Amino acid sequence: MVRASWLALCVAALSFPGRLMAQADVTELEEEAFRAAVRRIAPSVVRIETIGGLEKVGNLLVGEGPTTGLVVSDDGFIVSSAFNFAQQPTSILISLPSGERAAARIVARDNSRMLVLLKVNSTAKLPVPEMVPVAEMRPGQWSIAVGRTFEGQVPNASVGVLSAVNRIWGKAIQTDAKISPSNYGGPLIDIRGRVLGVLVPLSPQAKGDQPELAGAELYDSGIGFAVPMAELLPRLERWKKGENLESGLMGVVLKGQDNNSDPAEIGLVQVKSPAAAAGFKAGDKIVELGGSPITRLGELKHALGRYYAGESVAATVQRGTERVTATLTLVSKLEPYAHPFLGILPRRVPARGPNGDALPGVPVRWVYPESGAAKAGLKADDRIVACGGAPVATVRELQDRVSANEAGQKVSLSVIRGMETLSVEIAATALPEEIPADLPPAAAAASAPAKPNDGKPGEAKADEAKGNDAKANEGGKAGEPPALGVVPIRLVEDKNECMAYVPSNYDASTPSGLVVWLHAPGGYDEKDVVERWKGVCERYGLILLAPKAAKPERWTPDEVEFIRKTMDEVSKRYTIDASRVVVHGYQGGGSMAWLVATGRRETVRGVSLVDAGPPPRGNYPETDPFQRLAIHFAGTPKSPRAATLEESIKRLRDAKFPVTFGTLDQARDLNETELDELMRWVDTLDRI
């Protein structure tokens, strides 16, 4: 009705300018339409007061200021943003349209879209607004963000347009209306006063310990998000019964990393998952989900993001020339994935024939005693050329092939030993937590006979064999050797300082491990650091990266991105072994190391914390077949944080992470012997 009246007035004003334009111009008509829309929604927008709880959540200070909610059911149910309750308030009060103030409680949460459902303790019938169907949402239409955090009868509002739909993996719409904590939980409405969605802070990269806070830094930036109410209403009855809504999981791990170009190819199907029940297999490509065609990873994430656990969706995969369709009932949790371990350490240079040519396959450096590989008879200098019937030319290929299995399964290998080719079957176990007492050199070349009988399972390209999956070494300007010794790492956009130590025996043809060392409160002296790390870097083929906090007395969470960029810079300049990238720190540096490691799973393969532990309230990572993460702790049972650390270790082991713990006699940093032992642990992270 409001829209029709507004359009009629605009047409009349343009048709009869001499008479109507003198009474009201188009701007005034627009303003009246906005006011009418806000008046229409106002009775359904409530003011929420939270009392008590935490003063700080993560790195964000939270207070007891008023927030906003939206009526969704006339029997007292109100939806709001989880952001408004991150501090875990002890009491919640709601001001109703009648002026009554009543207590409320949280009934359930939507942990996918970061919403909460409240039930107010009142018998009053509440006005439910009209919702806009998703099909009617179009970029470019008016949108008004409404909140009720200030005193007075009129809600606060800001006007913009609906700038995009299908955002945040299909969960949200986007507006350029100014959004802030004052209207999180309130409605985003159209020009007719109908509800488009509920305003929330969201981020497509939402990870970490407080996902309800993700995206809050974008407030008042011209980028705001709202969860479409029309999509929530069909789930309202489940929600009202106290059932939390969780993201729906298929139970597949995808091989690719690039959302914009990689196909949605399945790398692993987790046991006892919806995908396993549907008969999906590694190598299948998902080409349709819920009626939406899928050609790349990003499209799959958008299509899957709309669904919750407990809901069913049809999925189609391409398997060779065959298309297989099945209906999957999504789940909220999957059994933790246990990485399979065969008992092999690979060499880091390829095997070579008499003419010096690189030979296909992965040469064995060392076989763990009592492992499945040892029981199957594998030996040092054996060359693995196929896994599960598929040829492997590099360590990464072999790791990925083995990771398509789980601990407890059997893995078949084709192995060349001298002039013969062997077929072996190895029973995989869980990754070990013990550190070997001694290891042979990693880079010693394996020799081979002139004409090995390898059946040509696959031929390694020269650039693939060189360095076994290492990133290309740019080494500065073309033709110049890479810098050795202490190397300043300068980033134009950051004020923080950083140095790398590259040992004198660095060889670009052999991949080096990367240890990112984060200092404890107080900073560090460059000479002391080099003196401490020089020997182990030379012995174990490592490059040390030592960023500095902007304020030496402490790290801040917003410096995580700076640390990540220094890691990227070193990887551009030097040949880095992707299997041996470790973040390590003592005390406050250890806490920061955890944030870096868990926030960059695609790069980091190990994290070492000395006299430090994960955040006690944090969300812990999940195991991933293609993004392995090993964890090392060192501490003393006398430490005040010992009990918390013990609980953290239990949680991580229950999640199937390999956790190694070293006992210290007191709260201190590692001594020379302990540091050497830690580097042996790093030296085994490319184990298979």
C-alpha positions in Angstrom: 0.0 0.0 0.0 2.8 2.4 0.9 4.7 1.5 -2.3 1.6 2.0 -4.5 0.8 5.4 -2.9 4.4 6.6 -3.3 4.5 5.5 -7.0 1.2 7.2 -7.7 2.4 10.5 -6.2 5.6 10.3 -8.1 3.7 9.7 -11.4 1.3 12.5 -10.6 4.2 14.9 -9.7 5.9 14.2 -13.0 2.7 14.4 -15.0 1.5 17.7 -13.5 4.6 19.6 -12.5 2.9 22.9 -12.4 0.5 21.9 -9.7 2.0 19.1 -7.6 5.7 19.8 -7.7 5.0 23.0 -5.8 3.4 20.9 -3.0 5.9 18.1 -2.6 9.0 17.2 -4.6 10.3 13.7 -5.2 12.7 13.8 -2.2 10.0 14.6 0.2 7.9 11.8 -1.2 10.8 9.4 -0.8 11.3 10.5 2.8 7.7 10.0 3.6 7.8 6.5 2.1 10.8 5.7 4.3 9.1 7.0 7.4 5.9 5.0 6.5 8.0 1.9 6.1 9.6 2.3 9.5 6.3 3.1 11.2 4.9 -0.1 9.8 7.7 -2.3 11.1 8.2 -0.4 14.4 5.7 -2.5 16.6 7.7 -5.6 15.8 11.1 -4.2 16.7 12.0 -4.6 20.3 14.7 -3.1 22.6 16.9 -5.7 24.4 18.9 -5.0 27.5 21.6 -7.5 28.7 22.9 -7.5 32.2 26.1 -9.1 33.5 28.4 -11.5 31.8 31.9 -11.1 30.4 33.5 -7.7 29.9 35.7 -8.9 27.1 35.1 -11.5 24.4 38.3 -12.4 22.5 39.9 -9.1 21.8 36.6 -7.2 21.8 35.3 -5.2 24.7 31.6 -5.7 25.2 29.2 -3.8 27.4 25.7 -3.8 28.8 24.3 -1.5 26.2 20.8 -2.0 24.6 20.5 -4.0 21.5 17.7 -5.0 19.1 15.4 -7.9 18.4 12.6 -8.7 15.9 9.3 -10.5 16.7 8.9 -13.7 14.6 5.9 -15.3 16.4 3.0 -13.7 18.2 3.4 -16.0 21.2 6.5 -14.2 22.4 9.4 -15.5 20.3 12.0 -12.9 19.2 15.1 -13.4 17.0 18.3 -11.4 17.4 22.0 -11.5 16.5 24.3 -13.8 18.5 26.7 -10.9 18.6 24.4 -9.3 21.2 24.9 -12.2 23.6 28.6 -13.1 23.1 29.3 -11.8 26.6 27.0 -14.5 28.1 24.7 -12.1 30.0 23.1 -13.3 33.3 19.8 -11.5 32.6 17.9 -10.4 29.5 15.1 -7.7 29.5 12.9 -6.8 26.6 10.8 -3.7 26.1 7.6 -4.7 24.4 5.6 -2.4 22.1 3.0 -1.9 24.9 5.8 -0.4 27.1 6.0 -3.5 29.3 9.5 -4.7 30.2 9.7 -8.4 30.6 12.5 -11.0 31.2 13.5 -13.2 28.4 15.7 -16.3 27.9 17.6 -17.8 25.0 15.7 -20.8 23.7 18.0 -21.9 20.9 20.8 -20.7 18.6 21.4 -20.8 14.9 25.2 -21.5 14.8 25.3 -21.4 11.0 24.0 -17.8 10.7 24.9 -16.6 14.1 21.3 -15.9 15.4 19.5 -16.5 18.7 15.9 -17.2 19.4 14.5 -15.6 22.6 11.3 -16.3 24.5 9.9 -13.3 26.4 8.1 -14.0 29.7 4.8 -12.2 28.8 1.3 -13.2 27.8 0.9 -10.3 25.4 0.3 -11.1 21.8 3.1 -9.6 19.7 2.8 -8.2 16.2 4.5 -10.3 13.5 5.7 -8.4 10.5 5.3 -9.4 6.8 8.3 -11.2 5.3 9.6 -10.6 1.8 9.8 -13.8 -0.3 13.4 -14.6 -1.4 12.3 -14.5 -5.1 11.3 -10.8 -4.7 14.7 -9.7 -3.4 16.6 -7.9 -6.1 19.9 -5.9 -6.0 19.2 -2.2 -6.3 15.9 -2.1 -4.4 15.6 0.2 -1.4 16.6 -1.3 2.0 16.3 0.2 5.4 18.2 -1.0 8.5 16.2 -0.6 11.6 17.2 -0.8 15.3 15.7 0.2 18.7 18.6 1.0 21.0 17.8 4.7 21.8 15.1 6.1 24.0 11.9 7.2 22.4 9.0 5.8 20.4 10.7 6.0 17.0 13.3 3.3 16.0 16.6 4.4 14.6 17.0 3.8 10.9 19.5 4.1 8.0 18.7 3.9 4.3 20.5 2.2 1.5 20.0 -0.3 -1.3 20.1 -4.1 -1.4 23.5 -4.4 -3.0 23.8 -8.2 -3.4 22.0 -11.5 -2.7 23.4 -15.0 -2.0 26.4 -13.8 0.0 28.4 -15.5 2.8 28.1 -18.9 1.1 24.4 -18.5 0.3 23.4 -17.5 3.9 22.9 -13.7 3.6 21.9 -10.7 1.6 24.0 -7.5 1.5 23.1 -3.9 2.0 25.0 -0.6 1.9 22.8 0.9 4.6 24.9 1.8 7.6 25.0 -1.1 10.0 26.4 -1.0 13.6 26.0 -2.9 16.8 23.0 -0.6 17.6 20.9 -2.4 15.0 22.4 -5.9 14.9 19.4 -8.2 15.5 17.0 -5.7 14.0 15.3 -6.0 10.6 16.4 -5.0 7.2 13.2 -3.9 5.5 12.0 -2.9 2.0 10.2 0.3 1.0 6.9 -1.2 2.0 8.0 -2.1 5.6 8.3 -5.8 4.9 11.2 -7.7 6.4 14.0 -8.7 4.1 16.2 -10.2 6.8 17.8 -9.9 10.3 20.9 -7.8 10.5 24.0 -9.7 11.7 27.8 -9.4 11.4 29.1 -12.2 9.2 32.3 -13.0 7.3 33.0 -15.7 4.7 36.3 -16.4 6.5 34.6 -16.8 9.8 36.9 -19.1 11.8 38.4 -19.0 15.2 37.1 -18.8 18.7 34.1 -16.3 18.5 32.4 -16.8 15.1 29.5 -14.6 16.3 31.9 -11.6 16.3 33.2 -12.3 12.8 32.5 -9.4 10.5 31.7 -6.9 13.3 34.7 -4.8 12.2 32.8 -4.0 9.0 30.1 -2.0 10.8 29.2 1.4 9.3 31.4 0.6 6.3 28.9 0.2 3.5 29.1 -3.6 3.8 26.4 -5.1 6.0 24.6 -8.4 6.0 21.2 -9.8 6.9 19.9 -13.3 7.0 16.7 -13.6 4.9 13.8 -14.2 7.2 11.8 -16.1 4.6 14.4 -18.8 4.7 14.3 -19.0 8.5 10.5 -19.3 8.9 10.3 -23.0 7.7 12.7 -23.9 10.4 11.0 -21.9 13.2 9.1 -24.8 14.7 12.4 -26.8 15.1 13.9 -23.7 16.7 11.0 -23.0 19.1 11.4 -26.6 20.5 14.9 -25.7 21.7 16.8 -27.3 18.9 20.0 -25.5 17.9 20.4 -25.1 14.1 23.8 -26.2 12.8 25.5 -26.1 9.5 24.8 -29.3 7.4 27.8 -31.5 6.5 28.1 -34.0 3.7 31.2 -35.7 5.0 33.5 -35.1 2.1 36.9 -33.5 1.9 37.6 -31.7 -1.4 40.9 -31.8 -3.1 41.1 -28.2 -4.4 41.8 -25.0 -2.6 40.8 -22.3 -5.1 37.1 -21.5 -4.8 37.0 -19.8 -8.2 38.7 -22.3 -10.4 39.1 -25.7 -8.8 36.3 -28.3 -9.5 34.4 -29.8 -6.5 36.4 -33.0 -6.7 36.1 -35.3 -3.7 39.5 -36.2 -2.2 38.1 -38.3 0.7 34.8 -39.6 1.9 34.7 -39.8 5.7 33.5 -43.0 7.2 29.9 -43.1 8.6 29.1 -39.9 6.8 26.1 -38.9 4.6 28.4 -39.1 1.5 29.6 -42.6 2.5 26.0 -43.8 3.0 25.2 -42.4 -0.5 28.1 -44.4 -2.0 30.2 -41.4 -3.1 33.9 -42.1 -3.7 37.2 -40.3 -3.8 37.7 -38.9 -7.4 33.9 -38.2 -7.9 33.2 -34.6 -9.0 30.1 -33.0 -7.4 28.2 -31.4 -10.4 24.8 -30.6 -8.8 23.4 -30.0 -5.3 19.8 -29.2 -4.4 19.1 -28.5 -8.1 21.9 -26.0 -8.4 24.6 -26.8 -11.0 28.1 -27.0 -9.6 31.3 -26.4 -11.6 33.7 -25.2 -9.0 34.3 -25.2 -5.2 32.7 -21.8 -4.5 29.4 -22.8 -6.1 29.3 -25.9 -3.9 29.9 -23.9 -0.8 27.1 -21.5 -1.7 24.7 -24.3 -2.5 25.5 -26.2 0.7 25.5 -23.1 2.9 21.7 -22.8 2.7 21.0 -26.1 4.4 21.0 -27.2 8.0 21.9 -30.4 9.7 19.0 -32.8 9.6 17.8 -31.6 6.2 18.0 -33.7 3.1 19.4 -32.6 -0.2 19.9 -34.3 -3.6 23.4 -34.4 -4.9 24.8 -35.6 -8.2 28.4 -36.7 -8.9 30.3 -37.3 -12.1 32.2 -40.6 -12.0 34.0 -41.1 -15.2 31.2 -41.1 -17.8 28.6 -42.0 -15.3 26.4 -39.6 -13.2 25.3 -40.8 -9.8 22.5 -39.1 -7.9 21.6 -39.7 -4.2 19.7 -38.0 -1.4 21.9 -37.1 1.6 20.6 -36.3 5.0 23.1 -33.8 6.3 24.6 -34.0 9.8 26.1 -31.5 12.2 29.1 -33.5 13.3 31.3 -36.1 11.8 33.6 -38.7 13.4 37.1 -37.2 13.7 39.4 -38.2 10.8 42.4 -40.2 11.9 45.4 -39.7 9.6 46.8 -43.0 8.3 50.4 -43.7 9.1 52.4 -46.3 7.1 55.8 -45.7 8.9 57.8 -44.1 6.1 60.0 -41.0 6.0 60.7 -39.9 2.5 63.9 -38.5 1.1 63.8 -34.9 0.0 65.7 -35.3 -3.2 64.7 -37.7 -6.0 66.3 -40.9 -6.7 68.7 -40.7 -9.7 69.9 -43.2 -12.3 73.6 -43.7 -13.4 73.2 -40.8 -15.8 72.0 -38.5 -13.1 68.5 -38.4 -14.4 65.7 -38.1 -11.8 63.7 -41.4 -11.5 60.0 -41.5 -10.9 58.6 -42.3 -7.5 59.4 -41.4 -3.9 62.6 -42.8 -2.3 62.4 -44.0 1.3 64.7 -42.3 3.7 63.9 -44.3 6.9 61.3 -46.8 8.1 59.9 -46.5 11.6 60.6 -49.6 13.6 57.5 -51.7 14.4 55.4 -49.7 11.9 53.2 -51.2 9.2 55.9 -50.4 6.6 58.5 -52.3 8.7 56.2 -55.3 9.1 55.6 -55.3 5.3 59.4 -55.4 4.7 60.1 -51.9 3.3 63.6 -50.6 3.6 65.6 -47.4 3.1 66.3 -46.6 -0.5 63.2 -48.5 -1.7 61.3 -46.3 -4.2 57.5 -46.0 -4.0 56.1 -45.6 -7.5 52.4 -46.2 -7.1 49.8 -46.1 -4.3 46.4 -47.8 -4.7 47.2 -48.5 -8.3 47.8 -44.9 -9.2 51.3 -43.7 -10.0 53.0 -41.2 -7.7 55.9 -39.0 -8.7 56.3 -36.7 -5.6 56.0 -36.8 -1.9 52.8 -34.6 -2.1 51.2 -37.0 -4.5 52.0 -40.0 -2.2 50.7 -38.1 0.9 47.5 -37.3 -0.9 47.0 -40.8 -2.1 47.6 -42.2 1.4 45.4 -39.5 3.0 42.4 -40.9 0.9 42.4 -43.7 3.5 42.1 -43.6 7.3 43.9 -45.3 10.2 42.9 -48.9 10.4 42.7 -49.4 6.6 45.1 -51.2 4.3 47.1 -49.3 1.7 48.7 -51.0 -1.3 52.0 -49.7 -2.7 54.2 -50.6 -5.7 57.8 -50.4 -4.7 61.0 -50.7 -6.7 64.0 -52.3 -5.0 67.0 -52.8 -7.1 65.9 -54.6 -10.3 62.5 -55.8 -9.1 59.1 -54.3 -8.5 57.3 -55.4 -5.3 53.6 -55.1 -4.4 53.0 -54.6 -0.7 50.0 -54.0 1.4 50.5 -52.0 4.6 48.1 -51.8 7.6 47.9 -48.1 8.4 47.9 -47.0 12.1 47.5 -43.6 13.7 50.3 -41.0 13.5 52.9 -41.5 16.2 53.5 -38.9 19.0 57.0 -40.1 19.9 60.0 -38.3 18.5 62.7 -40.6 17.0 66.0 -40.6 18.9 68.0 -40.3 15.8 67.4 -40.0 12.0 69.6 -40.4 8.9 70.1 -37.4 6.7 67.1 -36.3 4.7 68.7 -35.2 1.5 71.1 -38.0 0.7 70.5 -39.1 -2.9 69.3 -42.7 -3.5 71.0 -44.5 -6.3 69.3 -46.9 -8.7 70.3 -49.4 -11.4 70.7 -48.4 -15.0 67.4 -49.9 -16.2 65.0 -50.5 -13.3 62.1 -52.8 -13.9 59.5 -50.3 -12.7 56.8 -51.0 -15.3 56.7 -47.2 -16.0 54.0 -46.4 -13.5 54.5 -42.7 -14.1 57.2 -40.4 -15.1 58.2 -37.4 -13.0 58.6 -34.1 -14.7 62.0 -32.5 -13.9 60.5 -29.5 -12.2 58.2 -31.7 -10.1 61.0 -34.1 -9.0 63.3 -31.2 -8.1 62.5 -30.4 -4.5 59.6 -32.8 -4.1 56.7 -30.3 -4.0 58.6 -27.3 -2.8 57.5 -23.9 -3.9 59.5 -22.3 -6.6 62.5 -20.3 -5.4 62.5 -16.8 -6.8 65.7 -15.8 -5.0 65.2 -12.1 -5.6 66.1 -10.8 -9.1 66.6 -13.2 -11.9 70.1 -14.7 -11.9 71.0 -13.5 -8.4 71.6 -16.1 -5.7 69.3 -15.9 -2.7 70.5 -14.0 0.3 72.0 -16.0 3.2 72.5 -15.3 6.9 70.4 -12.6 8.5 67.9 -11.4 5.9 65.6 -8.4 6.7 61.9 -9.1 5.7 60.3 -5.7 5.0 56.7 -5.2 4.1 55.8 -1.7 2.9 52.3 -1.8 4.3 53.4 -2.9 7.9 55.5 -1.1 10.5 56.5 -4.3 12.3 60.1 -5.5 11.8 61.0 -9.0 10.8 64.1 -11.0 10.0 64.9 -14.4 8.6 67.9 -16.5 9.2 69.0 -18.6 6.2 71.8 -21.0 7.0 75.0 -21.0 4.9 74.3 -24.5 3.6 71.0 -23.6 2.1 70.5 -25.2 -1.3 67.6 -24.1 -3.5 67.4 -27.6 -5.1 66.5 -29.1 -1.7 63.4 -27.9 0.1 64.0 -26.3 3.5 61.6 -26.4 6.5 60.3 -23.1 7.8 60.1 -22.4 11.5 58.2 -19.2 12.4 59.4 -18.3 15.9 57.3 -15.8 17.8 59.0 -14.1 20.7 57.8 -14.0 24.3 56.9 -10.6 25.8 59.9 -8.3 25.7 61.0 -8.8 22.1 64.4 -10.3 21.2 68.0 -9.5 20.4 69.0 -10.5 16.9 72.4 -11.7 17.8 71.1 -13.9 20.5 68.5 -15.4 18.2 71.0 -16.2 15.5 73.3 -17.8 18.0 70.5 -20.0 19.4 69.1 -21.1 16.0 72.1 -21.3 13.7 73.2 -24.8 14.5 69.8 -26.5 14.3 68.9 -24.6 11.1 72.1 -26.1 9.5 71.6 -29.6 10.9 67.9 -29.9 9.9 67.7 -27.9 6.8 65.6 -25.1 8.2 65.0 -21.4 7.6 64.0 -19.3 10.7 61.5 -16.5 10.4 61.4 -14.1 13.4 58.7 -11.4 13.2 58.5 -8.7 15.8 55.4 -7.4 17.6 54.7 -3.7 17.1 54.9 -3.4 20.9 57.6 -5.7 22.2 55.7 -6.4 25.5 52.9 -8.2 23.8 51.4 -9.6 20.6 47.9 -8.6 19.5 45.5 -10.7 17.4 45.4 -8.2 14.6 49.2 -8.9 14.0 48.3 -12.4 12.7 47.9 -11.1 9.2 51.3 -9.5 9.4 52.9 -12.8 10.4 51.1 -14.6 7.5 52.4 -12.1 5.0 56.0 -12.5 6.2 55.6 -16.3 5.7 54.3 -15.7 2.2 57.3 -13.4 1.5 59.9 -16.0 2.6 58.1 -18.7 0.5 58.5 -16.5 -2.6 62.2 -16.1 -2.0 63.3 -19.6 -0.9 62.4 -23.2 -1.7 60.2 -24.2 1.2 59.0 -27.7 2.0 55.3 -27.4 2.4 55.3 -30.4 4.8 57.5 -28.7 7.3 56.1 -25.3 8.0 55.9 -24.8 11.8 54.9 -21.9 14.1 56.6 -22.0 17.5 56.6 -19.7 20.5 57.2 -19.4 24.3 54.5 -18.0 26.6 52.8 -15.1 24.8 54.6 -16.1 21.6 53.1 -19.6 22.0 49.6 -18.2 22.4 50.1 -16.2 19.2 51.5 -19.3 17.5 48.2 -21.1 18.1 46.2 -18.3 16.5 48.5 -18.2 13.4 48.5 -22.0 13.0 44.8 -22.6 13.5 43.9 -19.7 11.3 46.1 -20.8 8.4 45.6 -24.5 8.1 46.3 -24.5 4.4 49.9 -23.6 5.1 51.0 -24.6 8.6 51.8 -28.2 9.3 53.0 -28.0 12.9 52.5 -25.8 16.0 54.8 -25.8 19.0 53.8 -24.1 22.3 56.2 -23.8 25.3 54.6 -22.9 28.6 51.4 -21.9 26.7 48.2 -23.5 25.5 45.1 -22.9 23.4 42.5 -20.5 24.6 40.5 -22.3 27.2 37.1 -21.2 25.7 38.2 -21.6 22.1 36.8 -23.7 19.4 39.3 -26.3 18.4 40.2 -27.2 14.8 39.2 -30.4 13.1 41.5 -32.9 11.4 41.7 -32.6 7.7 43.1 -35.3 5.3 44.9 -32.8 3.1 45.8 -30.1 5.7 47.7 -32.1 8.3 48.5 -30.4 11.7 50.8 -31.9 14.3 50.9 -30.3 17.8 53.8 -30.1 20.3 53.5 -28.8 23.8 56.2 -28.3 26.4 55.4 -27.4 30.0 55.7 -28.2 33.7 53.0 -30.0 35.8 53.6 -27.2 38.4 52.4 -24.5 36.0 49.2 -22.7 37.0 47.9 -23.6 33.5 48.8 -27.3 33.8 45.2 -28.5 34.4 43.9 -26.4 31.5 46.6 -27.7 29.2 45.9 -31.3 30.2 42.2 -30.8 29.2 43.3 -29.2 25.9 45.5 -32.1 25.1 42.7 -34.5 25.8 40.3 -32.6 23.5 42.9 -32.5 20.7 43.7 -36.2 21.0 40.0 -37.0 21.0 39.8 -35.0 17.8 42.5 -37.4 16.4 45.4 -34.8 16.3 48.9 -36.2 17.1 50.0 -34.4 20.2 53.5 -34.6 21.6 54.2 -33.4 25.1 57.6 -32.6 26.6 57.9 -32.2 30.4 59.9 -29.2 31.7 61.4 -29.0 35.2 60.1 -25.5 35.6 58.3 -22.8 33.6 61.0 -21.8 31.1 62.0 -21.8 27.5 63.6 -24.8 25.9 67.3 -25.5 26.5 69.7 -26.5 23.7 69.0 -30.2 24.0 65.2 -29.7 24.1 65.4 -27.4 21.1 67.3 -30.0 19.1 64.7 -32.6 20.1 61.9 -30.2 18.9 63.7 -29.8 15.5 63.8 -33.6 15.2 60.0 -33.5 15.6 59.9 -30.9 12.8 62.2 -33.2 10.7 59.5 -35.9 10.8 56.5 -33.9 9.7 56.7 -35.2 6.2 56.2 -38.7 7.5 53.9 -41.0 5.5 
